[in-house]
Amino acid sequence: MPTPRRRLASTCIGTVTAGLLATGAALATPDENRTEDSGTAMGAYLDYGPDGVARIPHLSRWLGGRQIRVGHTYLPGDQWAGIEGRVSFLEDWARWRLAGDDRMFVLNVPMQARNEARVPDQQVARLIRAGAQGQYDEHFRRLAERLVSLGVPDTVIVLGWEMNGITYTHRCRPDPANWKLYWRRIVTVMRAVPGQKFKFDFAPNRGTDAIGWTKCYPGDDYVDIIGMDSYDQGPGEDFDDQITQPYGLQKHVDFARAHRKAISYPEWGLFRRGDNPEYVRRMLQWIAQHKPLYHTITDYCPHGVWQCKQNPQSTKVFRDALTPEVPGPVVPTPVVPTPVVPTPVVPTPVAPTPAVPTPQVPTPQVPTPEVPTPQVPTPEVPTPQVPTPQVPTPEVPTPEVPTPEVPTPQVPTPQVPTPQVTEPAPVDPGPVVPSPVAPSPEVPTPVAPSPLVPTPVDPSPEVSEPVTPSPEVPKPSPVTPSPVATAPVTPGPVVPRPTPTPAQPLPQPQQPPFNSRQWCVPINFGEWLSKLVGKQSVCIKVDLGDDSGFWPF
């Protein structure tokens, strides 16, 4: 411990705070001083009370946003009330600790009242024995209960720090054996408080000082962390001496490793050699190498680097080493086009789909003749194949045109049943006018043909309907008789067209006798069919009797 001025009595540090905060905006350029973040929790002693809590974020900004994870303060050791934790600033530190799960609250706790009163060794020895006998247990029980009630049961307690020196009343050299008993008793009392999770840090000065610090070690069961306070002062002329000296830095690391304990550096900083950037650089490298649980620099003059203006070179080294590296400007990576290798197109084999032929169902072609079919029942009588004679048409000037008598070939006449003619269609009178017929309310029934048989014609595939004259007989007018008088055609259902044979020349037709009872009406089948079957007519013999009085001619 360099001087008691750096404890609670040092109130002058608040006067320089505003000026120091104003200088904390710039960032240092990283150089060879930079140390890697080893995961060690970093902090600084900035002040014991609320001001110390308030300065933490400013220090973080000064270090380029580095996270300050350790809050470090001291209980006053002038009276037992302070050692019991009956001070208001503990609440400020507890709130800071609870604001982050990864934060650590480190509290230095004196083991005796009047701790910086320069009490002589004999009196110190009596106080140590009193503590070993349990006279001060209640003070430490109250402290433990206070910390648990504030919500900081995991506080790191640096109990009786720098016990191997000569500064504090809680020093070890006056009675090392009872001092170790006193330590064990305090730890036992505080661990007995429900809810506690305290960690006890045994932290001597570097070097032999008044006594080799290993002689004060209370035992592994009562120690969680083995720390060391190391300022830039003797013994030793440089940092290498600080490492290798008896009870120096190397001894500290080796002893903790042998006892399987974590290490820490609760206090470190500049001192007797003034502004010594080499010390700061080497100390930070040592910390990065050995990875302590935490470290806190004592940041007030003459030890500090942020709140103390008298160490500018050391300040620069400290800041450069602990400022997080700021990423430089992003240099765009040139985009090198990747050559496009064409992918060979492998044709996919196409399996031929078998063509299934659709069966063609022939549609029967039924010719529809363009000829009206008369509704006359046709008897199935074979018709003789008689060629139609070509008879010249005589020019008759008068309406009384006798029917020419055509010689009838000797053809056996088939017995044809009398057809039942129903509703005959009227015949469109053309240039040929039928002979007048007496009106009758009933349609006369055709009779069997007389010996005078009309000349048979070639059968037509379609049977024409016999025409019955209308009941109203128009007044006869001169007409030209049809050159061909045809008989009704009664073909069978299917009659093949006959092959005509050469016709025998027939005698010229004579004019029919006057008042003949045989009426012949020409049938017009149209131009096309008439060319095929010739001109035809239907002849009907009507016998009204001589005494009927109806015959007009």
Legacy VTK file of the C-alpha trace (Angstrom):
# vtk DataFile Version 3.0
C-alpha trace
ASCII
DATASET POLYDATA
POINTS 553 float
0.000 0.000 0.000
1.708 3.211 -1.115
-0.008 5.777 1.079
-3.112 6.147 3.216
-4.009 9.284 1.290
-5.694 7.159 -1.396
-8.440 5.979 0.934
-11.576 7.770 1.974
-9.638 10.745 3.295
-8.670 11.628 -0.282
-11.580 13.891 -1.186
-9.699 16.162 -3.505
-10.214 14.003 -6.563
-13.708 15.395 -7.138
-12.316 18.809 -8.002
-10.664 17.620 -11.187
-13.503 15.439 -12.459
-15.137 17.941 -14.804
-11.933 18.730 -16.622
-11.036 15.080 -17.008
-14.445 14.203 -18.457
-14.063 16.894 -21.070
-10.921 15.241 -22.377
-12.469 11.811 -22.807
-14.051 12.119 -26.223
-11.219 11.214 -28.566
-10.154 7.682 -29.359
-6.561 6.495 -29.549
-5.140 4.931 -32.655
-4.490 1.237 -32.069
-0.810 0.282 -32.101
1.512 -2.274 -30.646
0.256 -1.443 -27.152
-3.080 -3.110 -27.814
-3.856 -6.182 -25.740
-6.517 -8.676 -26.614
-9.634 -8.839 -24.519
-9.126 -12.036 -22.568
-12.575 -11.992 -21.013
-11.215 -10.535 -17.772
-13.607 -8.149 -16.046
-12.097 -4.664 -16.033
-12.813 -1.720 -13.738
-11.316 1.188 -11.834
-11.579 2.734 -8.440
-13.073 6.159 -9.270
-14.515 7.179 -5.877
-15.966 5.372 -2.900
-19.497 6.819 -3.147
-22.117 7.930 -5.699
-19.548 9.918 -7.681
-17.636 6.723 -8.325
-20.802 5.095 -9.687
-21.585 8.119 -11.866
-18.100 8.190 -13.448
-18.194 4.619 -14.740
-20.074 5.384 -18.007
-17.738 8.330 -18.693
-14.708 6.111 -18.342
-16.333 3.644 -20.688
-16.822 6.329 -23.351
-13.243 7.523 -22.892
-12.127 3.983 -23.670
-14.127 3.912 -26.877
-17.128 2.129 -25.436
-15.273 -0.583 -23.583
-17.515 -2.246 -21.053
-16.664 -1.485 -17.419
-17.817 -4.590 -15.631
-16.276 -4.064 -12.174
-17.459 -1.523 -9.633
-14.943 -1.121 -6.807
-15.262 0.712 -3.483
-14.196 0.586 0.172
-16.027 0.595 3.480
-14.749 3.249 5.894
-12.605 1.717 8.637
-12.693 4.436 11.233
-15.712 3.032 13.155
-17.468 -0.289 13.425
-20.659 1.230 12.011
-18.961 1.728 8.667
-17.589 -1.831 8.708
-21.133 -3.118 9.357
-22.212 -1.454 6.087
-24.286 1.291 7.649
-23.386 3.714 4.888
-25.773 5.054 2.243
-23.468 4.690 -0.748
-23.833 0.895 -0.636
-27.314 1.363 -2.063
-25.900 3.230 -5.073
-23.437 0.460 -5.799
-26.100 -2.193 -5.335
-28.319 -0.514 -7.948
-25.407 -0.358 -10.390
-24.626 -4.040 -9.823
-28.230 -5.138 -10.352
-28.436 -3.236 -13.645
-26.315 -5.876 -15.422
-26.066 -9.622 -14.922
-22.408 -9.683 -15.939
-21.350 -6.969 -13.532
-19.192 -7.556 -10.474
-19.241 -5.599 -7.212
-15.893 -5.602 -5.334
-15.933 -4.324 -1.740
-12.812 -3.828 0.424
-13.734 -4.578 4.074
-11.431 -3.588 7.015
-10.952 -6.103 9.848
-10.453 -3.474 12.586
-11.846 -0.082 13.540
-9.436 2.899 13.495
-7.878 1.066 10.594
-5.650 3.944 9.417
-4.808 5.376 12.885
-1.200 4.031 12.987
-1.869 1.820 15.998
1.331 0.278 17.506
2.088 -3.424 16.996
1.418 -4.423 20.620
-2.043 -2.911 20.542
-2.666 -4.478 17.136
-1.735 -7.868 18.580
-4.333 -7.507 21.344
-7.002 -6.524 18.790
-6.138 -9.562 16.651
-6.517 -11.905 19.605
-9.867 -10.332 20.515
-11.109 -10.926 16.998
-9.883 -14.530 17.003
-11.911 -15.072 20.170
-15.121 -13.879 18.492
-15.523 -10.450 20.053
-16.219 -8.844 16.663
-18.413 -11.527 15.070
-21.599 -9.483 15.306
-20.172 -6.666 13.220
-19.510 -8.976 10.299
-22.856 -10.752 10.622
-24.595 -7.403 10.247
-22.525 -6.595 7.190
-23.478 -9.890 5.551
-27.172 -9.311 6.263
-26.942 -5.803 4.875
-25.422 -6.948 1.595
-27.965 -9.730 1.174
-30.810 -7.331 1.856
-29.496 -4.967 -0.832
-29.598 -7.734 -3.408
-25.828 -8.146 -3.752
-25.187 -11.481 -1.992
-22.487 -12.354 -4.559
-20.219 -9.452 -3.592
-16.465 -10.063 -3.837
-15.146 -9.156 -0.386
-11.474 -8.119 -0.234
-11.049 -8.739 3.494
-8.083 -7.208 5.396
-6.235 -6.220 2.167
-2.425 -5.677 2.180
-2.136 -7.516 5.514
1.620 -8.127 4.902
2.390 -4.372 5.099
2.686 -1.873 7.954
-0.039 0.643 7.121
-3.336 -0.744 8.457
-4.496 -1.779 11.906
-5.654 -5.106 10.429
-2.056 -6.039 9.544
-0.819 -9.609 10.099
2.786 -9.387 11.321
2.026 -8.637 15.038
0.367 -12.088 15.412
0.154 -14.163 12.202
-1.345 -17.265 13.845
-4.240 -15.461 15.517
-4.672 -13.298 12.459
-5.426 -16.387 10.402
-7.910 -17.558 13.050
-9.569 -14.186 13.030
-9.948 -14.342 9.197
-11.508 -17.793 9.367
-13.958 -16.654 12.017
-15.122 -13.683 9.935
-15.640 -15.878 6.818
-17.535 -18.482 8.839
-19.880 -15.875 10.347
-20.673 -14.218 7.021
-21.202 -17.487 5.183
-23.744 -18.477 7.841
-26.134 -15.716 6.733
-28.946 -17.156 4.575
-28.857 -16.212 0.917
-25.187 -15.250 0.796
-22.941 -16.152 -2.161
-19.875 -14.167 -1.144
-16.424 -14.691 -2.601
-13.495 -13.860 -0.299
-10.373 -12.402 -1.901
-7.007 -12.718 -0.063
-5.005 -9.764 -1.512
-1.501 -8.949 -0.089
0.988 -6.357 -1.352
3.500 -7.474 -3.973
6.885 -8.369 -2.389
7.918 -9.281 1.102
7.045 -5.937 2.729
6.745 -6.485 6.528
6.173 -10.258 6.251
6.003 -12.822 3.530
2.333 -12.919 2.645
2.135 -16.705 2.376
2.646 -16.782 6.163
-0.696 -15.022 6.549
-2.663 -17.304 4.184
-5.688 -18.628 6.173
-6.272 -21.788 4.137
-8.051 -22.894 0.981
-11.390 -23.487 2.716
-11.640 -19.819 3.616
-10.334 -18.243 0.439
-11.979 -18.095 -2.999
-9.608 -15.750 -4.842
-5.927 -14.962 -4.327
-5.310 -11.364 -5.332
-2.371 -8.953 -5.284
-2.001 -5.162 -5.107
0.933 -4.116 -7.278
2.004 -0.491 -7.770
5.039 0.818 -9.649
7.396 1.013 -6.681
10.089 -1.046 -4.931
11.229 -3.486 -4.206
12.620 -3.979 -7.688
14.016 -1.575 -10.259
11.823 -2.483 -13.218
8.906 -4.670 -14.158
11.073 -7.745 -14.556
12.111 -7.390 -10.922
8.479 -7.116 -9.909
7.915 -10.465 -11.554
10.862 -12.381 -10.158
11.290 -10.880 -6.686
10.377 -12.944 -3.618
6.606 -12.878 -3.172
6.390 -11.045 -6.477
4.075 -11.443 -9.451
5.365 -14.852 -10.457
5.095 -16.170 -6.906
1.515 -14.931 -6.808
0.537 -16.767 -9.990
2.321 -19.958 -8.960
0.825 -19.977 -5.469
-2.724 -19.512 -6.757
-2.250 -22.246 -9.324
-0.933 -24.595 -6.645
-4.026 -23.929 -4.538
-6.369 -23.998 -7.562
-7.625 -20.512 -6.984
-8.484 -17.705 -9.340
-6.271 -14.634 -9.254
-7.073 -10.923 -9.239
-5.455 -7.493 -9.159
-7.795 -5.336 -7.033
-5.315 -2.405 -7.002
-2.574 -1.449 -9.429
-1.180 1.801 -10.873
1.668 4.302 -11.066
3.462 5.553 -7.972
7.110 6.133 -7.039
8.487 6.304 -10.580
5.944 8.824 -11.853
4.694 8.667 -15.464
6.025 5.275 -16.509
4.350 4.038 -19.709
6.566 0.913 -19.713
5.098 -0.206 -16.413
1.538 0.309 -17.677
2.286 -1.567 -20.907
3.930 -4.510 -19.124
1.247 -4.726 -16.467
-1.513 -4.875 -19.071
0.373 -7.557 -20.965
0.803 -9.538 -17.741
-2.923 -9.331 -17.067
-3.763 -10.429 -20.607
-1.343 -13.339 -20.292
-2.530 -14.720 -16.942
-6.237 -13.886 -17.252
-7.262 -12.881 -13.733
-10.900 -12.957 -12.692
-10.860 -9.156 -12.587
-8.544 -6.141 -12.305
-9.137 -2.515 -11.262
-6.690 0.360 -11.649
-6.597 2.944 -8.847
-7.535 6.027 -10.842
-6.577 9.088 -8.867
-3.263 10.889 -8.614
-0.519 9.829 -8.472
-1.709 6.361 -9.533
-4.272 7.030 -12.212
-4.391 7.559 -15.975
-7.830 9.034 -16.610
-8.590 11.379 -13.686
-4.923 12.219 -13.176
-3.319 14.669 -15.622
0.280 14.180 -14.523
0.782 10.852 -16.366
0.070 11.633 -20.059
2.380 8.991 -21.559
1.013 6.259 -19.364
-2.492 7.520 -20.122
-1.927 7.065 -23.854
-0.607 3.529 -23.420
-3.503 2.562 -21.165
-6.073 4.021 -23.533
-4.573 2.526 -26.657
-4.393 -0.901 -25.073
-7.933 -1.026 -23.713
-9.882 0.829 -26.399
-11.726 -1.669 -28.572
-10.400 -1.764 -32.075
-12.497 0.386 -34.354
-13.108 -1.289 -37.692
-11.580 0.613 -40.560
-13.375 1.643 -43.697
-14.890 -1.189 -45.570
-13.028 -1.720 -48.807
-15.338 -3.296 -51.314
-14.071 -6.550 -52.657
-13.787 -6.409 -56.423
-16.339 -8.586 -57.997
-14.644 -11.001 -60.347
-17.179 -12.388 -62.744
-17.320 -16.098 -62.635
-17.070 -17.589 -66.101
-20.272 -19.192 -67.039
-19.715 -22.683 -68.283
-22.649 -23.707 -70.395
-24.303 -26.741 -69.098
-24.640 -29.341 -71.820
-28.211 -29.923 -72.620
-28.872 -33.603 -72.504
-32.051 -34.345 -74.395
-34.494 -36.287 -72.427
-35.466 -39.406 -74.303
-39.049 -39.199 -75.277
-40.839 -42.500 -75.203
-43.212 -42.614 -78.158
-46.765 -42.848 -77.157
-48.423 -45.696 -79.018
-51.050 -44.346 -81.297
-54.236 -46.230 -80.776
-56.340 -45.893 -83.907
-59.840 -44.819 -83.277
-62.193 -47.236 -84.969
-64.043 -45.527 -87.765
-67.653 -46.465 -87.619
-69.102 -45.862 -91.061
-72.168 -43.737 -91.035
-74.785 -45.142 -93.362
-75.486 -42.725 -96.158
-79.196 -42.658 -96.577
-80.051 -40.631 -99.658
-83.048 -38.498 -99.162
-84.933 -38.119 -102.460
-86.187 -34.694 -103.153
-89.531 -36.026 -104.294
-92.712 -36.026 -102.215
-93.717 -39.541 -101.390
-97.459 -40.186 -101.801
-99.017 -41.990 -98.923
-100.453 -44.887 -100.903
-100.185 -48.493 -99.795
-98.450 -50.367 -102.556
-99.281 -54.027 -103.127
-96.284 -56.220 -103.548
-96.980 -57.155 -107.139
-94.217 -57.663 -109.637
-94.457 -55.235 -112.476
-93.633 -56.468 -115.953
-90.778 -54.771 -117.682
-92.493 -52.989 -120.553
-90.698 -50.271 -122.481
-92.445 -47.019 -122.679
-93.379 -46.187 -126.294
-92.462 -42.808 -127.560
-95.824 -41.473 -128.686
-95.902 -38.136 -130.506
-98.233 -35.646 -129.030
-101.037 -34.710 -131.482
-102.007 -31.122 -131.723
-105.666 -30.921 -130.697
-107.310 -27.530 -131.057
-110.396 -28.270 -128.987
-110.867 -29.161 -125.378
-112.699 -32.292 -126.319
-109.653 -34.389 -126.797
-110.485 -38.053 -127.357
-108.170 -40.450 -125.635
-106.083 -42.220 -128.214
-106.452 -45.871 -128.198
-103.151 -47.528 -127.574
-102.887 -51.140 -128.500
-102.306 -53.119 -125.351
-99.783 -55.883 -125.474
-100.921 -59.233 -124.324
-99.620 -59.185 -120.793
-101.227 -61.181 -118.036
-102.885 -58.855 -115.645
-102.095 -59.515 -112.023
-104.866 -59.545 -109.497
-104.282 -56.306 -107.639
-106.365 -55.518 -104.595
-108.168 -52.287 -104.639
-106.003 -49.668 -102.936
-107.555 -47.587 -100.229
-106.838 -44.059 -101.298
-107.035 -41.534 -98.514
-106.933 -37.799 -98.840
-105.211 -37.526 -102.224
-103.167 -34.390 -102.690
-104.354 -31.975 -105.297
-102.388 -31.801 -108.493
-100.926 -28.545 -109.502
-102.554 -27.909 -112.884
-100.014 -26.980 -115.426
-100.438 -26.565 -119.091
-102.077 -29.976 -119.036
-105.665 -29.839 -117.700
-107.388 -33.057 -116.679
-110.730 -34.035 -118.033
-113.674 -32.774 -116.023
-114.939 -34.962 -113.271
-118.325 -34.805 -111.760
-118.148 -33.541 -108.226
-118.815 -36.030 -105.554
-118.713 -35.673 -101.817
-116.875 -38.957 -101.561
-113.779 -40.054 -103.337
-114.673 -42.912 -105.744
-112.912 -46.152 -105.124
-110.756 -47.194 -108.049
-111.845 -50.419 -109.649
-109.818 -53.181 -111.165
-108.373 -52.223 -114.500
-110.429 -53.086 -117.519
-109.160 -54.891 -120.566
-107.794 -51.582 -121.546
-104.547 -51.704 -119.530
-102.351 -48.634 -119.591
-98.889 -49.047 -120.866
-96.556 -50.021 -118.047
-93.524 -47.858 -117.479
-90.135 -48.295 -115.883
-90.583 -48.549 -112.146
-89.389 -45.646 -110.081
-87.620 -46.130 -106.832
-90.282 -43.971 -105.268
-94.029 -44.638 -105.633
-96.092 -41.696 -106.585
-99.377 -40.964 -104.942
-102.516 -41.257 -107.109
-104.229 -37.995 -107.578
-107.943 -37.646 -106.920
-109.693 -34.650 -108.457
-111.112 -32.083 -106.135
-114.860 -32.211 -105.483
-115.170 -28.847 -107.138
-114.625 -29.373 -110.842
-113.570 -26.353 -112.759
-115.043 -25.499 -116.019
-113.279 -27.458 -118.734
-111.053 -25.569 -120.987
-109.129 -26.621 -124.080
-106.009 -28.490 -123.117
-103.412 -30.443 -124.891
-103.463 -34.034 -123.840
-100.342 -35.576 -122.507
-98.469 -37.474 -125.156
-98.022 -40.387 -122.813
-100.808 -41.993 -120.845
-99.389 -43.910 -117.946
-100.856 -46.299 -115.515
-100.377 -46.143 -111.758
-97.007 -47.452 -110.732
-96.931 -49.808 -107.794
-93.309 -50.823 -107.274
-92.160 -53.142 -104.485
-90.099 -51.958 -101.539
-86.838 -52.444 -103.392
-86.979 -52.872 -107.169
-83.764 -52.809 -109.157
-83.859 -50.571 -112.103
-84.672 -52.686 -115.154
-82.651 -52.638 -118.289
-84.940 -51.337 -121.073
-85.405 -53.501 -124.093
-85.988 -52.058 -127.539
-89.624 -51.149 -127.814
-91.767 -52.411 -130.654
-93.152 -49.558 -132.689
-96.680 -48.945 -131.557
-99.478 -47.578 -133.624
-100.148 -43.949 -133.278
-102.583 -43.237 -130.478
-106.042 -42.379 -131.545
-108.196 -39.743 -130.063
-110.180 -41.180 -127.151
-113.872 -41.526 -127.763
-116.124 -38.804 -126.679
-117.618 -39.100 -123.238
-115.123 -41.817 -122.304
-115.317 -43.015 -118.715
-111.517 -43.302 -118.418
-109.716 -40.225 -117.062
-105.986 -39.816 -117.419
-104.106 -37.187 -115.390
-100.450 -36.464 -116.187
-97.986 -36.614 -113.212
-95.125 -34.117 -113.049
-92.162 -35.643 -111.168
-89.890 -32.768 -111.810
-87.346 -32.272 -114.534
-84.689 -34.642 -113.178
-86.960 -37.576 -112.313
-89.045 -37.118 -115.421
-85.911 -37.566 -117.501
-85.271 -40.778 -115.608
-88.736 -42.411 -115.689
-90.379 -40.514 -118.473
-93.678 -38.719 -118.431
-96.337 -40.621 -116.533
-100.036 -40.263 -115.929
-102.674 -41.840 -113.767
-105.831 -43.091 -115.473
-109.051 -43.843 -113.594
-112.195 -45.341 -115.049
-115.345 -43.995 -113.470
-118.649 -45.722 -114.073
-121.471 -43.429 -113.080
-124.137 -45.343 -115.048
-126.260 -44.254 -117.944
-129.199 -43.340 -115.818
-127.345 -41.281 -113.236
-128.145 -38.087 -115.092
-124.817 -36.702 -113.890
-122.741 -37.114 -116.987
-122.461 -33.716 -118.574
-121.076 -34.669 -121.934
LINES 1 554
553 0 1 2 3 4 5 6 7 8 9 10 11 12 13 14 15 16 17 18 19 20 21 22 23 24 25 26 27 28 29 30 31 32 33 34 35 36 37 38 39 40 41 42 43 44 45 46 47 48 49 50 51 52 53 54 55 56 57 58 59 60 61 62 63 64 65 66 67 68 69 70 71 72 73 74 75 76 77 78 79 80 81 82 83 84 85 86 87 88 89 90 91 92 93 94 95 96 97 98 99 100 101 102 103 104 105 106 107 108 109 110 111 112 113 114 115 116 117 118 119 120 121 122 123 124 125 126 127 128 129 130 131 132 133 134 135 136 137 138 139 140 141 142 143 144 145 146 147 148 149 150 151 152 153 154 155 156 157 158 159 160 161 162 163 164 165 166 167 168 169 170 171 172 173 174 175 176 177 178 179 180 181 182 183 184 185 186 187 188 189 190 191 192 193 194 195 196 197 198 199 200 201 202 203 204 205 206 207 208 209 210 211 212 213 214 215 216 217 218 219 220 221 222 223 224 225 226 227 228 229 230 231 232 233 234 235 236 237 238 239 240 241 242 243 244 245 246 247 248 249 250 251 252 253 254 255 256 257 258 259 260 261 262 263 264 265 266 267 268 269 270 271 272 273 274 275 276 277 278 279 280 281 282 283 284 285 286 287 288 289 290 291 292 293 294 295 296 297 298 299 300 301 302 303 304 305 306 307 308 309 310 311 312 313 314 315 316 317 318 319 320 321 322 323 324 325 326 327 328 329 330 331 332 333 334 335 336 337 338 339 340 341 342 343 344 345 346 347 348 349 350 351 352 353 354 355 356 357 358 359 360 361 362 363 364 365 366 367 368 369 370 371 372 373 374 375 376 377 378 379 380 381 382 383 384 385 386 387 388 389 390 391 392 393 394 395 396 397 398 399 400 401 402 403 404 405 406 407 408 409 410 411 412 413 414 415 416 417 418 419 420 421 422 423 424 425 426 427 428 429 430 431 432 433 434 435 436 437 438 439 440 441 442 443 444 445 446 447 448 449 450 451 452 453 454 455 456 457 458 459 460 461 462 463 464 465 466 467 468 469 470 471 472 473 474 475 476 477 478 479 480 481 482 483 484 485 486 487 488 489 490 491 492 493 494 495 496 497 498 499 500 501 502 503 504 505 506 507 508 509 510 511 512 513 514 515 516 517 518 519 520 521 522 523 524 525 526 527 528 529 530 531 532 533 534 535 536 537 538 539 540 541 542 543 544 545 546 547 548 549 550 551 552
